Amino acid sequence: MNKEDIEKIAHLARLGMTGQERDTYAEDLSRILGLVSQMNAVATDGVEPMTHPDEAILRLRPDAVSLEADRDRLLALAPDSRDGLYLVPKVIE
Amino acid sequence: MRFSGEFPLTLTIAELVQGLAAGQYSSAELVQDVLRRVEAQPGLNAFITVDRDGAEKAARAADAARASGQNAPLLGVPIAHKDIFCTAGVRTTCGSRMLADFISPYDATVVARLNAAGCVPVGKTNMDEFAMGSSNETSFFGPVRNPWDVQRVPGGSSGGSAAAVAARLVPAATGTDTGGSIRQPAALCGITGLKPSYGRVSRYGMIAFASSLDQAGPMAQTAEDCALLLAAMAGFDERDATALTAAVPDYHATLRSSLEGLRIGVVREHFGAGLDAAVGAAMQAALREYERLGAKLVDISLPNSGHALPCYYVLAPAEASSNLARYDGVRYGYRAAEYRDLEDMYKKTRSEGFGPEVKRRIMIGTYALSAGYYDAYYLKAQRLRRLIAQDFGQAFESCDVIAGPTAPSPAFAIGAKSDPVSMYLNDIYTIPVNLAGLPAISLPAGFVEGLPVGLQLIGRYLDEARLLNVAHKFQEATDWHRRAPAGF
């Protein structure tokens, strides 16, 4: 992992990072990927990937409204809101 | 015995339920004493939030309910919740700056069910940030200290819950376990902690870390108490898409069943290199105790479990990177004070709101899921996960439960493990269980240089009743679980 890799991943994850942090993360992530590479010691050809401990098909429920969202209460949690809407910086000029 | 103002909190939940029912003390008296104990120990840093008003009110309501002839299985019993469970009206931080001021509009199902069973919630316990850690050092609110030696970690991520129960501040607490976060702190603090089968307890309102691994469970002094708590926590919940519909058995009814003829699998690989020799000796002594109780030891092998750690450190971060994408400074939680545009707001909010370990895992997960790497990491890890799970299936053909160490060593010093990989190695015996979705319990099984060590029992899928039985019989024959640290 080099600084450029870190920069690219940080952008994908929408994490800001200083130059100093890039060095630290490059070192830490390389070490973790070293651990992860131990997986390659095991032959897994033909093994079905296991996505979940309980692989039963997810249960369905009637297509009916089951939760009445309390709009005001949820909006009250937002860092910034107005007139029933979440406010974010302007995206389109 | 009449309540005397100095409450013997060495009492278990089973004993408190009796004392409350017999009128020896009220819930209000009991809860006052718990709050006094909690507030007298700020140095342990076991709690992030203490809800004195809410606890006093709930205790009075429990006493009033009893006076009017009502009852509930845990009526008036105080409990603490790991700060990963949403509690309506009381802040839920998940150990993070991101949620430092977050007040959930609803209760987690675990909290609602324990309330319905009569529990009195007294506060929220400290934890590793977003449950990512094995020492409680990643909490935004500072590390928790181990009551057996305050220079040492309590384990993690449910370290506040473990320390609070170990110091007898509260009789029980909730925890969550994604790779060992109930069992490892239970072992390091000398208490009993159960991770149920995946899906046994609802995840609704439990802040997500890695959704195919996360599971909630009880932490208490004894297996009997864990049985009482699990009975209240477990069961189907339509608000969790992966909650199991299987009926919840009567865990208490089988607690005292004989162990005559029980086959205990001993994992060859768990007693190899990496295990502290003194911890190994304590495990051997525990296994001999089981032989005296009529159990037979069976040598078993989990050949792929040695690869569980790398497998987990792909899958858990991958799921975490997806789950934690929701923290964007828009709908709730922290938002950076200054930013240029929307993308800058996301980046500043997330880099300021998350701590280093959470960011490391988001980065690893993002990398593993990114174009060109998916097959080599994520898919490879999922294939390996199946091999690890299959090993357990094979092992359980020749045994009924599996026994071994919960953690490779007793509690280590705060600050001792600064390299992330050396920290991850704490969970080598617990992680395979989460990957397979099985239930497991850690119970006190001796001391090494004054520090508690834990025995881990792993069960078949949905066989919590047997685990609790096997753990309880050990606790009838030993008193490790009765030992409490001095000075609290």
Interface residues (C-beta under 8 A of the other chain):
Chain A: D5 I6 I9 A10 L12 A13 R14 L15 G16 M17 Y25 D28 L29 R31 I32 L33 G34 L35 V36 S37 Q38 M39 N40 A41 V42 T44 V47 E48 P49 M50 T51 H52 P53 D54 L58 R59 R61 S66 D70 R73 L74 L77 A78 P79 D80 Y86 V88 P89 K90 V91
Chain B: F102 I103 P105 S197 Y198 G199 S212 E238 A241 T242 L244 T245 N304 H307 L309 P310 C311 Y313 V314 S321 A325 D328 G329 V330 R331 Y332 G333 Y334 R335 Y339 R340 D341 L342 E343 D344 M345 Y346 K347 K348 R350 S351 E352 F354 K359 R360 I362 M363 I364 T366 Y367 A368 S370 Y377 L379 K380 A381 Q382 R383 L384 R385 R386 L387 A389 D419 P420 V421 Y424 L435 A436 G437
